[in-house]
């Protein structure tokens, strides 16, 4: 067990933050945002709005959106599986409510008893469940709040739970959109020793659309003292097929490292299938995500 825990810690080091823990909460399972190098803060709401910007759910986008997804996260390093489900419902013209769930499953390892005999396989996992609310304050301007429960179980005797949340703002006018959020503010993560802060982050970005093409940009500042940024482009043909790509800048020692992203989306009769592939990164290379959803 100790050998596995040391291996896990070394594997996660490139995506963890100094004096912080539960870095997985910043791993976005949305294939659309992933294909656009993580630039989701200013985009129109989709089923994964609580991962991107909960305030967007009362500005544009569908009235109801749901999706479920699967991903291979860091297959070269952690070889983890990322399961997710999310959605929202715009209850009225000004109010919306949403839910999010994600579960990061690491490779299992054999567990032995006191006598040295096998007791089965233990699968380390980290999980987040969230509830989000959004209120449209004025035309083109809304605010949102997300509350989240975190559960981390890295070994049989290495477990922790915590509560956190995000606050967000969204503005849009014609083809221009902008978003701002402060995320992962909450109780410390403790595995039985020292307390560790959640990986707090401030996100700000903008998006502009013209003739089927949407360009998005985002800058993120992590409380640990790291800066990340991303650029994404999406072209949608005939409201059916979307081609996506982007580039993400990051500090591998303190944040999500640099990578390039590619993606494809197909939508018809309210159903949509989206996929993303991350490359040009030793840590995140070959990460793959896919989701199937419905919106109207």
N, C-alpha and C positions, 0 to 999 in steps of 0.2 A: 504494500500500500504506500509506504513512504517513497519507494522508487517511482511509483506512478505519479504521486503528488509533485515530486521534484520535476518530473518530465512535464507535467501540465503547467507548472509555474514557468518553466523555461520556454515552453511553446507559446504561452500567452504573453510573455514579456514584451514582445514587440507591439502588442495592442493594449497594454495596460498603462495606467497613469501613476506617476509617483505619488505615494501616500493616498492613493485612491484604489477602489476596488469595484467589482461588478461592471467592468468595462463593456460587457456584452450588451448593456442597455443602449449603447450607441451603435450597435450593429443593426442596420435597417434591413428588414426582410422584404421590403417592397421592391419587386424587380424593376418597376418603372424608375424609381428614384436611384436604384443601384446602377441602372444602365446609363443614367445621366450623371454619374460620378457623385451621387449623394446630394444633388442640388434639388431637394424637394420642398424647402421651406416656403418658397413663393409660388408654387404651382397650384393649379386648380385641384380641388379636393378629389381624391379617389378613395377606395375602400381603406387604404392604409394612411388616412389623413392623421390619425393619432400618432403615427411614427414620423410624419412630416410636419404638419402644422394643423392642430385641431381647430384653430380659428377659421380655417378655410371652409369648413363644412357648412357655414351659413352664407357663403359667398360663391355663387356659381356652382358648377358641377351638378351631378345627379341628386335627386331627393333621397334616394336609398342606394347604398353601395355595399356589397359584401364580397369577400375574397378569402381564399385559403391558399397557402403557398408552401413550397418545399425548396430547400437549398442545400448544396454541399459547400460548407464554409471552410475555407483554408484547407483544401484537400491535400496540399503538399506539406502542411505543418500540423495543424490540429486534427484534420480529417473529421470534422464535426458535421452534424446534420442540424439544419435550422428549420424548424416547423413553425408555421404561423397561421393565424386567422384574424381577420379584422373587418370592421364595417362601421357604418354610421347611418343615422336616420334623421333627416331634417323634419322635426316635429311641426314647426310652423315657419312662417316667413323669417322670423328672427332667432329661432332657437333650434339647436341640434344636439344630439347625443350620440356618442360612439363608444365602441369597445375595441380592445386590442389584446392579443395573446401571442407570445412567442416562446419557444422552448429550444434551447441549444443543447444538443445531446453529443457528448464526447465518446470516443471509443471505450467500450467496456474493458474491464480487467478482472482476472480471476481473484476470488476472495478465499482465503484459507482460514480454517478454524484454529483453535488453540493447540490441537494435536497435529496440525500440519495438513489435515485432509481438506479437500475442496468443499467450499460452502456455496458455490455458484459464481455468478458474474455480476459485478456492480457497474452500473452505467452512470457516470457523473453527468450532471445536467444543471443548467441555469435557466430560470423561467421568469417571465414577467407577465402580469395581467393588469390591464388598465381600463379606466373609465374616463371618458372625456366629455366636456360640455362646451358649447360655443354659443355666443350671443352676438347678433349683429347690432352694433351700436348705432350706426348710421349707414346711409347708402355707400357701399364700397368699403366699409370699415367694420371689422369685427374683432372680438377678443375670445380667448379660449383658455380652459383650464383642464389639465389631465392629472388624475391621481393613479398611482401605480403600486402594486405589491410585487416585491422581488423575492425570489427564492433561489439560493445557490447551494448546491450539494456536490462538492468536488470529490469527496470520499465519505466513507461511512461515518467518520468522526470529524469531518471538516464541512460544516454546514452553517448557513446563516440566512436570516430573513431581514427585510428592510422595507420601508415605505418611502415613496418619493413622488415627485410631481413636476409638471411643466406649466409655465404660463406663456401665452402666445398672442401675437397680434397679426392681423392680415389686412392689407389694403389692395384694392384693385380699381382701376379706372380704364375703360376701353381695353386696349391690348396690353396694358402695363399692370404688373402685379408685384407686390413686395411683401416680405414677411420678416418677423422678428420673434425670437423665443428665447427663454431661459429654461434650461432643462436639467433634470436629475437633481433637484433640491429635495433633501429629505433626511431620514434617520441614517446613522452610520451603519456600515457593514462590519460585522464582527464574527470571526470564525473561532472565537474562544480565547483570543488574546487582545491585541490592540484594536482600536476602532479605526476604520478607514472610511473616508468620505466617498460618496457616490461620485462618478465622473461628471461633475457639473460642466455645463457647456452653454455658451451664448451663440446663437445662430442668427445670421442675417443674410438676406438675399433678395434677388429681383429676377423677374422673368418678363420677356416681351415676345408677343406672337404676331406674325404677319404672313399671310398667304400660305397657311399650313405649316409654317416653320416657327418653332418656339426655341428661343435661346434663354438659358437660365444660368445664373451665377450665384455662388454662396460663399461666405466667409464665416468660419467657426472659430471661436476662441475657447479653449478648455481652461478651466480654473487652475489646472496643474501648470499652466504657463506654456501651452503649445498652441500653435496656429494651424488651421487647415483651411483649404479653399478648393472650390471645384467649378468647372465649366461644363455645361451640357447642351446638346443640340438634339432636337426631335423634329422629324418631318413626317407629317401624316398625309397619306394619299387617300382621297375619296372617303375620308372618315372611316376607313376600314383597316389599313395597314400603317403602322408607325415604325419608323427606323430611328434608332437612338444611339448616341455615343457621347463620351465625355472623358475628361481628365481630372484626376483628384490629386492635389498636393497635400502632403502630410509629413510629419516628423515621426519616423519609425520608432524612435526611442520613447516618445511620449504620447503618440496618437496613432490613428489609423494611417498607415504609410501611403506613399504614392502608388497610384495604379491608373490604368486606362480601362474604360468600360465600353461595352457594346450591348445592344439590346434590340429586341423585336417585339411588336405587339400586334395582335389581330383582334378586331372587335366586330361583332355582328349581332343584330337583334338583341342588344343589351348584354350579351356575353362577351367577355374579353379574356384573352390568353396572352400573358406577358412573360418574357424571359430576359435574363441578363447574364452576361459573362464578364468576369474581371480578369485582366491580364497585365503584363508588364510589371509584375511585382513578385518577389521571392516569397513573401508571406501570403498574399491574397491571390496569387496566380491560380487560374483554373477554378476559382470560386464560381458557382453556377446557381441561379435562382429562377424559379418559375412559379407562376400563380394563375389560378383560374377564378374568375369572378363574374358577378352580375350586377348591373346598375340600371336604374331608370329614374 
